[in-house]
Amino acid sequence: MGVRGPKKHLKRMNAPRHWNLGKMGGIWAPKPSPGPHKMRECVPLTVILRDRLKYALTNKECMQICMERCVKVDGKVRTDHNFPAGFMDVIELEKSGDRFRLLFDVKGRFVLHRINKEESSYKLCRITKVFVTANKIPVAVTHDGRTLRYPDPDVKVNDSVKVNIATGKMSDILTFELGAMVMIVRGGNTGRIGQLMHVEKHEGSFDIVTIKDVKGNTFATRLTNIFIIGSGNQPQLTLPKGRGIKKTILQERAEAEARGDL
């Protein structure tokens, strides 16, 4: 008999590398449920609770924590321990007073960036498409599957908007333009932050953008891989450690020697 339906299991060897699961820690890994983020671009709540925060020792304990309605993602209680949390999501654990935003470090791994109560009230969303529905209602769709009805008419694809988590309404627009502050969210440069310098249009292929970071290093990536997080040098959110500047392995070694780690 053939395979019926999607796979419900995930082997640990096939889990995304950025989850940082130990190779020898068992055969299986938690398979993310279908949700607002793609399977390879998310991290399930189990991995956050058990492997990152160490609030649980086993999958069963993660399940119990979620079923006790302790975990909120973007202001909504999530009882599914395999719920896929992704880039920019705000994770809140009220009992322990923790609030995190999921961002990337320069090695392309998800980092739980601790934020205050004020910052946990909003998130940035990248606009993936803008269209008018069959009922003549203009809508904008974001990277995390939200549909914003009647958006500001100035909103274009590739812009980012600041969304209030409680109401789901957008407030500010961060326009996609030269000089904007961007974070790379896919590809080999994931997690790097810099200024948008140049956009190369390629009809029928991938548009390429050139980014320059604060240290003056320039690199290129696809237009679809970038996420606007501010304008000029003003990000709209606090940045994780390292501030998105990738160091060479020689610089990393020199710093480790200076700290006395080597």
N, C-alpha and C positions, 0 to 999 in steps of 0.2 A: 504494500500500500504506500502511496506517496506521502510526502510531508504535507500536513494540513495546517495552514496558518503560520504566523511568524514564530520564530524560536523564542522560547521562554527562559532559556538558560544562557549563561555567558561563562566561558572558561576564563580562568585567571590570566592565561597567557594571551588571550585575545582582548583583554580589557584595555582601554586607552592608557598609554604610558603615563599621562599626566596625573592619573589617580595615585601613582606611586605605591601600588600594592606590592608587597613582597612576593617574589616569584615562588617561594617555597611555602607560602602561608595557606596551603590547601589547593584544591583543584578548581573551585568555583569562585566567581566574583558576583557581586550583586548586579543584576541586569536592570538598568534604569527603565522605569515605566514609560509609556508614550506620554509626551507632555510638551511644554512650550519650547524645549531645546532639543537639538539633535542628540542622538545617543552618543556620538563620538565627541560632542562639544559640551558635555554636561558632567555633573558629578552627582551620584545619588546621595540622598540624605544619610544612608547607612555609612557610606565612606566618610562623610563629614563627621558624624557623631562618633564612629568607632575608631577610624584610623587617623583623623586629624585632631579632634577635640578630646579624644580618649574619655568621653562621657559614658561609653558602653564598652563592654569587652566582647560581646557576641552580637550576631545578627538579631537574635531573639530579644536582646535588651534594647536594641535600636527600635525594634518593632514596638516594644512596650512604651518607650519614651514617646514615640510618635502617636500611639493610640491614647496616651494620656493627654493629648492635645498640647504638648509642650513646645512644638516646633512650628514657627510661622515662616512662610516664604512669601515675600512681597505682601506682608500684612494679612495673609490668609493662612489659617491653620491647615497643615497638611498631615494627614494621618497615614499616608502611604510612605513606608520607609524607603521605597525605591524611587521616590519622586525626583525627577531630574531638575536639579538646580543648575543654573547656567550663569554666564557672564552678566554682571551688573545686578544679579538678584540680591535682595536684602534678606538675610536669614536672622531670625530673632528667636532667642530662647529666653522667655520672660523670667522663668524661675531662677536662672543664674545671672540674669541681667546682661546677657551677651547680645551684641548686635554686630553682624558682619556683612560686608559686601564682598561678593565673589569677583575678584579681579585676577589678572595674570601676572606672574613674575616674569623676568626677562628670559627665563628658560622655558616659558610656555606652559608652566604648571599653574593650576588654580591656587590662589592664595586667599585665605580667609582674612580679609582686611578689617580690623576692628574699627567701628565707627560710633559716633555719639547719637543720642536720641534725635537730635535735630536733623542730622544727615540721613538717618534711617527713614525719614518721611518721604523721600523721593528717590527716583532712579532715572538714569538716562536711557533712552531707547533709540535705536537706529531705525530710521524709516526705510522699509524695504519696498513698499509700493504705495502708490496713491491712485485712487480711481473713484468713479461714481457708480454706486450700486444701481440695480435695476429699478429701485424706487426713487432714483434721483437724489440719493443721499451721498455727499462726498465723504470718503473715509480714507484713513491712512493706516497701513498695517506695519507693525513694528517687528524687530528681530525676535522678540519673545512672544509673538503670536497675539498681541493685543490689537484690537480694532478700535481706532480712535475715530468716532463719528464727528462730523462737522469740524475738521481740524482747521487751524489757521490757513487761509489760502496761500500764504507764503511758503508753506512746508513743501519741500521737494524730496525726492528719493536721495538717500545718502546723508541727509541732514540727521542730526540727533535732536530729540526733544526731551525736555525735563518733565517727567510724569509724576504727579502726586500719587503716592501709593494708596492712600486712603480713599480718594475719590476717583482715581483712574483718569483724571483730566490732565491735559498738558498745559504747561505754563510757558517756559522759555523755549526758544528755538536756537540751536547751535548750528549755524549754516555751514554747509560744505563749501569752503572757499580757500583760496591760497592763504597761508598764514594761520590756518586753524590748527589747534592742538589735537593730535590724533593718537590713538592707541591701536596697535596691530593686534587683531584677535584671531588670526589664522596664519598658517604657513610657518616658515623657518624663523621669522622675526617676531613671532608671537610675544606680546608683553612689552615690546619696545614702544617708547613714547617720543614723539617729536613734532616738528612743525611741517605742515604740508607745503612743499616747495613748488611742485610741478605736476601736472596731469597730462599723460600722453593718451590720446584717444586712438583706439584701434578698432575700426569698424569690423564687426563679425568675429572679433577675438576679444581678448581681455584688455581692458584699459589699465595702464600702469601708472602708479603714482610714485613720486620721489619724496622721501621724508628726510628731514635733517634733525638730529637730536641736539640736546643742549650742549653736548661736548663737541659738536661740529661734525659728527660722523653722518654721512649720507648713505641711504640704502633705498632700494626700490621694492615695491610689492604690488599685488593686484589691488585695484580699486575696491573690490568686494571684501578685501581683508581688513579694511580700516574702519575705525569707529571714532567719530568726533567726540572729544571729551571737554573741549573748551576753545577759547579763541586766544591767539597770541601765547602768552605764558600763563594765562589764568585758567587752570582746570576748574570744572564745576564740582569736583569732588576731591577728597583727600586721596593721595596716591600711596601705593604700598611702598615698602622699604626698597631703596634703590632707585625709586622714581623713574623706572622705565629706561634706565641707561645700561646698555649691555657692555660688559667689560670683556676684554680678551682674556684668554686663560693665563697669559703672563701677568696681566694686571691683577687678576684674582690671586695668583700665587704670591705676588709681591705684597698684597694687602694681608694675606694670611700669615706671611712671614713677619710682617710688622706687628700683627696682633699676637704673634707667638704661638700660632696654631700648628705650625709645621716644625 
